[in-house]
């Protein structure tokens, strides 16, 4: 049997009221992303290359947090209710065979036994793995039942079912301008789970919709905070630093959904591309950058090979070349090594100076 906790109440400025509606401070934690977060989404020191943002505020002191509700094993209560029903049937049957005051007394006794059986049956709940029941009595939070199996709670209480299973949410493809002002298309998937059932029910109106909206907001904020491509500047970019951006996205989503008692397990970008109106132009730019980079590598390699050839000829004394012959040799080697097409051999029948 689980011990009962005190009745859940909230101060006038708190995040929840007994009727289950969110208070003024229910969304107090919806600020900018945190810098570092562990498995539970806790914040840490600032990360490299991250734009400055507001730090999320902690939940208000009066916000409800989950606590165990009073409950007992429901099997024995079920058998007691069945026994009460059987006793009521027996009393009514015996009352039908009597007359006068005895019959009336037996009838009243049978009615009272039926009421007692109804009370016993009314408090039974079946809790399955991956679900919890939030117990609310006359508008006040009385605790949460997480232990699976048949349980018995106060029959006059309201039991709200909350799923504690791991869920996925994939955002729709959003068109956002990155840090350089280029329109991009981005989408993400987040894996989340309810950890605090009291906050999920009383701090926000609809915790599943709350997670969906805050996830999309975080994705848009991350996309507008970084450039799509670093272009060799060394700064963080969406395309070149996928791991860092994913970690930053997880931290920001965790900070935004923490007031709803939700833990973010993982988040990943599922789509990242330029918008169709600039995709072709950006593709040509990327191709030009790739050609320039390849040419640079080819020239660096060719110059190294020419230097090595001249150095080996001089060290081994194969031939002595003056500056003009060295220049001709360097020109010929660079043409052979840097040309995109195969070179044709030319036989010189005269001297090197003809």
C-alpha positions, 0 to 999 in steps of 0.5 A, a space after each residue: 500500500 502506498 502512503 498518501 501525499 498531501 493535497 495538491 494546491 497551487 499559490 495564486 501565481 502558480 502554474 496550476 489550479 485545482 480545476 486543471 487549468 494552467 496558471 500565469 506561470 505555466 509557460 515561464 520556462 519557454 525562453 531561448 535554448 540552453 547551451 548544453 544538456 544532459 539526458 534529462 535536458 539540464 542546461 550547462 555552459 555555452 557551446 562553441 559558435 552558438 549565437 547568444 540567446 535568452 536562458 530559460 527560466 525555472 518553473 515557478 515554486 508553486 508548480 505541481 510536481 508528480 507524487 505517488 497517490 494512495 492506492 491499494 491492491 484491487 484484487 482483494 477489493 474486487 472479491 469484496 465487491 463480488 461478495 457484497 453483490 452476492 450478499 445483496 442478492 441473498 438478502 433480497 431473496 430472503 426478504 421476498 420470502 418474508 413479510 412485514 417489518 422483517 421483509 422491509 428490514 432485509 430489503 433495506 439491508 440489501 440496498 445498503 449492501 448494494 451501495 457498498 458493493 458499488 463503492 468498492 467497484 467504483 474505485 477499481 482501475 486497471 493500470 497497464 505498463 506504459 500508462 499512469 493515472 492522475 488522481 484528482 479529487 474535487 479538483 485537487 491533485 491527489 497523486 499519480 498511480 504508476 504501479 501496473 495491475 488492478 488498483 483501488 483508489 478513492 471511488 469519488 476521485 477522477 482518474 485521468 489517463 496519461 501515456 508514459 510511452 516513448 513517442 515520436 513527433 515529426 515536424 512538417 517541412 518548414 521554409 526558413 531563412 538561414 543566418 545568411 538570409 538564404 531560404 532553406 527547407 528544414 524538418 526534424 523528428 523528436 523522440 520524447 516521453 512524459 516524465 512528470 504527469 502532474 506537470 503534463 496535465 496541469 501546467 499546459 492545456 494539451 501536452 502533446 500539442 504543446 510539444 509539437 508547437 515548441 518543437 517546430 519553434 525550436 527547429 525554426 530558431 535553430 535554422 535561422 541562427 546558423 548558415 546552411 554552409 560555412 563556405 570555408 569560414 570555419 563557423 558552425 553550419 547546418 550542413 557541415 556540423 550536423 552533430 553539433 546542430 542536432 545536439 543544440 536542437 535537442 537542448 533547445 527543445 528540452 528547455 522549451 518542453 520542460 514546463 510540461 514535464 516532458 523529457 526529450 530523448 533524441 532529435 534529428 534533422 530529417 530534411 535540410 536543403 535549399 528552397 527550390 527558388 535558389 537551389 539551382 543557383 546554389 548548386 552551381 555555386 557549390 560546383 564552382 567551389 568544388 572545381 576551384 578546390 580541385 584545381 588548387 589541389 592539382 596545382 599544389 601537387 604539380 608544384 611539389 612534383 616539379 620541385 622534387 624533380 629539379 631537386 633530384 636532378 641537382 642532387 644526383 648530378 644527372 644534368 646541369 640546367 641553367 635558369 632558362 632550361 629550368 623554366 622550360 622544364 617547369 613549364 612542360 611539367 606543369 602543362 602535363 600535370 595540370 592539363 585535363 586532357 592527355 598531352 601529345 608528345 613533341 620530338 625536338 630534333 634541334 637543340 633545347 634553344 630552338 
